[in-house]
Amino acid sequence: MCECVPVSECPACQDDLERLAELQTSPSGRFVQTVPSCVQHGQYRMYQEELVRVKSWVLLWVTLGLVPGGLLLVRTGIDLNWIFMTGCIVTIQTFPGVVLSIVWVKTTGIGLIIGGILGMLSGVCACLLRAASLEGGLTLFLKNTSEGYAVMAGSCVCFFVSLFVCVGVSWFTHRIQSDTDVQKEWQKLRDIDNKLSPWCEMYREDFPQLPSNQRPTYQQLDQCFRRAKLTAVIGCVMCLVLFVLIIPGAMAALHVLSKQEFQSFIMSLQIWTLIMAAVIVFLVPVEEILNIVRQLRKKTGVS
């Protein structure tokens, strides 16, 4: 358990903030790199300020690089359709581990690693076996490995092998023996914190009766946010039903589209794709440019 003085009660941090405010108001100090004097929070404050300084620039250049990067990929001859069709086979094994690490306290790191590796390997093997049984076998590698049943076989095997192996290995390697061990394990997650903005301060308004240096317990958080948790669960179930059952069922029940209907359907998808691409390519850079301009005006004192 961290026993550092909270940043809101740290005298050295208050002195650093006052000195920084004085420098920003003076013409000669706006571009001076300050060195915090606080021993506990100073280095973290410098690190966070550096991240904030470069974040907008990084997002801007990465977003602007999407278009030439995509054109370069097309130029190299890489089959992007095949990558998108089969990519889920090598990534879906992470989903069981992520969910288990949140909802099951006995999940172990070795279980996640072994489950993820075996799930990915078994999924790739299942996809290749299905592709080998089709006409042309693995000679028609791109066509057969991206066939619908081959992708489905690889994805399902990858998911369930990862799930069962992760559960099995975690069950035999965990060290949870009592309720005390359970509390210690969850405490590891609660100790992940931002020293300059502690998470307990975010919930101070929801727990006004707690002392300033005391965190709300798991039971208190669960009781306070039970409605939000229930809303999230219901929304998740509704989305799964909509995208896994209702939409595929409605599509399967449709008649065979005519040429005109199919062209209209493809045109709708292309318009939607163009709109989303425009949002990504133009809106994000504009937002980051505005953030950069605001930061520069703040530093130079221009209103």
Secondary structure, DSSP 8 states (H G I E B T S, - for coil): ------GGG-HHHHHHHHHHHHHHHSGGGTT-------TTTHHHHHHHHHHHHHHHHHHHHHHHTHHHHHHHHHHHT--HHHHHHHGGGGTTTHHHHHHHHHH-TT--HHHHHHHHHHHHHHHHHHHHHHHHTSTTGGGGHHHHHTSHHHHHHHHHHHHHHHHHHHHHHHHHH----SHHHHHHHHHHHHT---TTS-HHHHTTTT-TTS-TT----HHHHHHHTHHHHHHHHHHHHHHHIIIIIIHHHHHHHS----HHHHHHHHHHHHHHHHHHHHIIIIIHHHHHHHHHHHHHHHHHT--
